[in-house]
Amino acid sequence: MKAIRFHAAGGPEVLRYEEVPVPAIGAGEVLVRVRAAGINPPDWYLREGLTVMPPEMRPELSCPLTPGTDVSGVVEAVGPGVSDLVVGDEVYGMLRFPGFEGRGYAEYVAAPAADLARKPTGLDHVRAAGAPMAVLTAWQFLVELGHDVPSPFTGRVHRPVALGPGTTVLVNGAAGGVGHFAVQLAKWKGARVVAVASGRHEEFLRDLGADEFVDYTRERAVDVVRDVDVVVDAVGGNLLPVLKDGGTMLPVFFAEYDPVEIERRGITVSNIQVRSSGAQLAQIGRLFDSGVLRVGVDSVFPLSDAVGAHVRAARGHLQGKIVLAVDQPRS
């Protein structure tokens, strides 16, 4: 089969399109014929040698490595102990995360059945592959964590804030992968949603349900927004002034805040490390099929052009997700 691998850490140019063996499957696993693979920040963190992580948290890597956690495809074979999936099922999932053994940038992947759910019928494989990590991050932050594992960033177990009418959620970086799902989930829960992004994304975000839009290229959210209950910050920056006292800050990436201000104002800062969950993706799949959730796709590249996809990711300012499609030209 064909797969993307890198033999040394570096920029997008280290990614190679190579011939490798089809993986064997073990107990609790299925072989998935990959139709599309989603691209996420951990993919390029891995490619760069995980230098973004604190040294004490950085695992030892052994090349060559195949990046990729998010896939959508068709079950080709079923291993021992798997009873809820059969050959021919269309599935999607985030594989083996937290961790870097997903190996999704490939024509076939050995996948833990527990990490998979049946693909929503309303999504094609490209859109389904764009969903798992981003939508699970937003879901585990805002709806249900689904486990009792403390965050490695805070040492505490995250508890989602109850959202509904009368609560306001601000999403910073609202047009990106996690951001555009956070907008939709907060709106589904009944909250008033403030989306922060560049002006070219306004129509996209209002169509997803944003009640208020802040174009950060023209004004700062901290100058025009107040009394927010929850901030989902997918970008970084000091957004504490927009929170009401007793509010909650949810940083998607590493972030530090003034501990004195946090304590004085009774603000909760909570973080997660998103974890694979086929069960949660099954719940979320029903929201895709009912039209409550949609997947924004920024761009699609063939598997053979993973270099181009990572170059696009490095430019930033995404509207939704970048996806690698197997046997499909660039769009």
N, C-alpha and C positions, 0 to 999 in steps of 0.2 A: 504494500500500500504506500501511498504518499503521505508524508507528514512534514511539519515544520519543526526544525531543531536548531539549536545553537550550540556551538562547541566551546565558546568562551563568552564571558559577559561583555556587553558593549551596547552600541547604538542599534537602530533598526537594521543596519546592514549586516549584522551577524546572523540574522535569521536565514536559514537555508531550507529549500524545498527538496526533500530527500526521499529515497526509497528505503523503507524499513519493514520489518516483519509485522504482520497482523498480530495484535496482542492476544495471548491466551487469557481465558477467563477462569476464575475460581469460584468457590462456594459463595453464594450471595451476590454474584455478579452476572451481568448480561453483556453481550457484545452488541454495540450500537454502530450501525452504519451511519456515520455523521453526514447530515445534509447541510448543516450550518453550525458555525461556532462563534459565540459572542466574544468581543474583546473588552477587557476590564483592566483597571490600573494595576492589579497584582501581576498581570501578564508582563507589562513592561518593567515593573519593579524586579521581577524575576530575571528578565533579560538583562537588566542593568547590574545584576549581582546583589539585589536586595539592599543596596546602599542607603535606601530611604529608611530602613529600620534601624533602631538603636543596636549597637554592636552586641549587647548582651542578649537580644532577642533574635539575632540573625542565625538561621540554620546553616549548616555546612552544605554546600551544593556540589554535586558531582556531574559534570557534563559528559556527554551531550544531554540536553534537556529539551522536552517538548512543552511549550506553555499551553495554557488554556484550561478553564474550568467549565465554561458554559457551552452546552451543546444541545442541538435538537436533531433527531434522526429516527431511525427505525431499528427495532430489535431484530438482530440476525441470529442470535443463539442465546440460550439460557443456561446458566450454571446451576449446580446443585443447590437446593434450598430456596430457590426462587419460585414462588407460587402465584404471585399477583401480576406477573408480566409474561407474555407469550411472544413467540416469533411473529413478527408483523406489526406489533404495537408501535405506534408513533409516540415518542417520548421526548421530554426535555428535562434538563436538570443542571445543577451546579455540582461538579464532581470533586469529592475529597477535599472540601475546604472547611476550616482553615488548613492549609497545606499546599504543596506545589506539585502534586502527583496527578493532577487531573488529565493532562496530556490530550486536551481537546482539539488542538490544531492538527487534525489528522482525519483520514478517511474512515478509520475505525477506531473505537475506543472501548476499553474494558471499563464498565461503569458499575459501581455499587447500586443494586436495585433500590436500596433505601434512599438514594440521592435523586431518584427519578420519579416523575409523574407522567401520566399520559398527557400528550400535547393537547392544549386547548384546540378544539376543532375550528375556532374562529381565527386562529393564527397560522400563517404559513411557517415553514421551518426557519426562514430568516428572522422573522419577528419573534418567534419562540426562542431562538438562540440568543436574541438580544435581551431577554428578560431576566434570567434566573438570579445572577448575583445582585443586580441593581434592585430588582423588585423585592428580593428577600432582605436586602439591607433596609429598605424603607419599611417593609412589613415588620421586621424584628425590632426596629426602632419605635414604630408608631402603633402597632397592633398587637403582636404577640411575639415575645422572645422565643419561646418554645423549648427552653432548657434552663438549667440553673448553673451554668458555667460562668464564673466571674470574668469580666473583661480583663484582658492582659494589660490594658492601658490604665484602668482605674482600680483594679482589684475588687470591684463590686459587681453584683449581678444587676443588670439593667431592668428597670420596671417601666413599661410604657405608661405614659400619661393618658388618662381617660380624655378622649376628645369628643366633642359634640357641639350642638348649638350653644353659642355664647363663648366659645373658645376661639382663639386666633393662633394660627400657625404661620410663621414666616419661613420660607424655603430660600436659602441663599445658594446660587448655582442651580436655579430651578429648571433650566433647560437640559441639563445633563442627565446621565443615566439614572442615578439615585434620585436626583432632584425632581425629574418629571413624574416619577412614580410617587414620591412623597407628596407632591401637589395633589395627585389623583386620590391617594389613600386618605389624606387629611380631609379632602372634600367629601369623599364617600362617608367618612365618620361624622360629617355634619359641621366641621369647623369652617370658619372664615379663613381664607388662604391668601397670603401675600407672597407673590413670586418676585424674586430679585434675579435679574439677568440683563443681558444687553438688549437694546431696543429691537433688534431684528427677530427676537424670540417672542415678542409680546403676543402676536396673534396665535402662535402655537400654544402658549401657556394659558391664555384666556379660553381657548377652545378646550383645554383639558380641565378647566374649572377654576382657574385663579380668579379671585374676586378683586384683587388689587395688584397692580404691576409697578415695580420700581426699576427704571432703567439706570443701572449703576454707572453708565457712561455719562449721564447727565446730572445725577444727584446721588447722595449717599443715603442708604437706608436709615442710618442713625440720625439723619437730619429730618426725616419725614415720617418715620414710623415709631409708634410708642405702644405700650401696654399689650405686648405680645405674650401669649402664654408659653409657646414652645417655638424655639428656633431649630430648624434642621439646617446645619451649615455644611454644605458639600464643597466649600471653597476655602474657607479660613478667613480670619480677620476678627476685629473686635466688634461684635454685635451685641455685647451686653447691654448697651444703652436702650435697645429696642424692647428688651424684656421688662415686664412688670416685676416688682419685688415678689419673690417666691416662684418665679418662672423657671423654665427648664431649657438648658442648652444641650443640643445633641450634635456634637462635632463628628462628622463622618471620618475625618482624618485626624492625625496627631494635632493637638491644640493645647495651648497653655493660656490660662486666664488668671487675672489678679486674684489671689486667694483671699485677700482682705475684702475686696469688693464682693466676691462670691458669698463670703460668710455674712458680711454686713447686710446684704440684700436678700439673703435666704434663697439664693439661686442654686438649683441642682444642675450639675454638669454630669452627664451620663453618656457612656460610650458602649459600643458593642464590637465584637469581632464576628462578622456574619458567619453562620454555619450552615452547611448543606442540610436540606430538609425536603425530601420528596413529599412528605405529608403536607407541609405548608404550601408547596407548589401546587398540590392538588386543590387545596382551598382557593388559592389565588387563581388557578385555572378557571374556576367557575366565574370569577369576576371578569376575566378576559372574555369568556363565552357570552356573558350577559351584557357586555358592552360597558361595564363600569370602568374597566381599565383598558388602556391602549398602549402599544409599544411605539415610541418614536424611533425611527431609524435614520441616523445621520448619513450613512454611506455603506455600501456593500462592495467588498473586494473578493476576488477569487482566492481560494486557499493558497494558490501559488504566489500571490502577491501580498503575503503577510507583511513584507517590508513596507509596501505602500500604505497598508492599514495602520501600521505603527507610526509612520511618518505623519499620517493624518491625525492620529491621536495626539502626537506631540505638539501639533499646532493649536490644540484646545478649541474652546468655544463651540463645543458639540451641541447638536440638537438631537438628543436621543443617543442611540447606540451605534457603534461601528460593528459590522458583522462580516465574517468570512464565510463565503458560500462555496460549497464543494460542487465542482462541475458547473459553475455558473460564471458568466463574464462579469466584469466590473460594471456597476451602475452608479 
